[in-house]
Amino acid sequence: MHQKNKASIIILLFFVILFSSYVILADSSLDIHSKSFEKVLNKAANNSFYKYGIYSSRIITVKYPEVYLQGDMYFAKLITSHKGYEQWYKVGTASGPRNYKWGTPFSFDLVNFNDYNIKPNSEIYNHYPIFDYIDERISSIQTVLKVKDVTSLEAANLIYIKKRIEGSPEDDTFLIFTKDKQGYVYSDGSYFDCLGQKVISEKINHPILVFNERNVWYPLMERDDTATNPELNKIVKSISTSDNVPELNQQEKEIINHLKEVSILTTAKEKEIAALTSIHSSGYDTIAGDVLYNKWHKILLEINFDTVFMFSNLLITKIGTQVCSIKLKKR
């Protein structure tokens, strides 16, 4: 065989082996990711700490996604009513709010939504193994206010919170997520895209999730509160189609079936704790008299303090790392 042909074959075999190794590695990484999900879900069935860990990851495949908006509203009320948060926002680091005690409160007028780079999860976390749907998350506004690369749903969530803080009624304001992974907001009878620009309803293709802080329409997770909220009922009738669930692979289907069971919050206290932990608030990082302080104080009166302290740190480190390893590494 000609020497050049031999060399070509050797090089070709090298790249075949290299590519095969990459594929095996990628598959193995996704398998590890899947097993991390299952490990937390199995423990969440009997351990509330792990259930709250799921909500601290802020994946949207949970039974009660409204607690994310409740938590974000707690934080928004805090930063728009206490001194120092304008400075906290303008410092482009993850410095804790307690480092800024002077100055003026934060205002959403400071946010230029055109500065955001709207990207899908696959681009934001392109070096990590992720599932196509169950790794969709709504990062807390505490995170979104500090970064520039966000998903459409995360930017839309910030618009939702902005409108709520500025007076849009809870019963008439909704966050919308579509099958093509676009986020929208409904407020005061109009629809808005993820950057706050008005859009016509025909632009919103196949919504799969519509919700606010109290009411949810989410066929995938078997939630339908349209009977209790006339505005939600009107929105769903206006823009929904029969194509109202995301495309899922077999692994995702199995994990979601498990999530439907273990993410159930049965009491008001469970929902409150889930909302608080979803914004990674642990109680000791709040300001005396603010909304977060008062809510944590009430919980601490009912639960042993050492347990809560351990639980809050466990959420952010161990459990959060398992369910939300991608988010914690990137943000």
Summary of the structure (lengths in Angstrom):
residues: 331
radius of gyration: 21.7
end to end distance: 54.4
largest distance: 83.3
contacts: 1044
relative contact order: 0.16
helix: 55%
strand: 10%
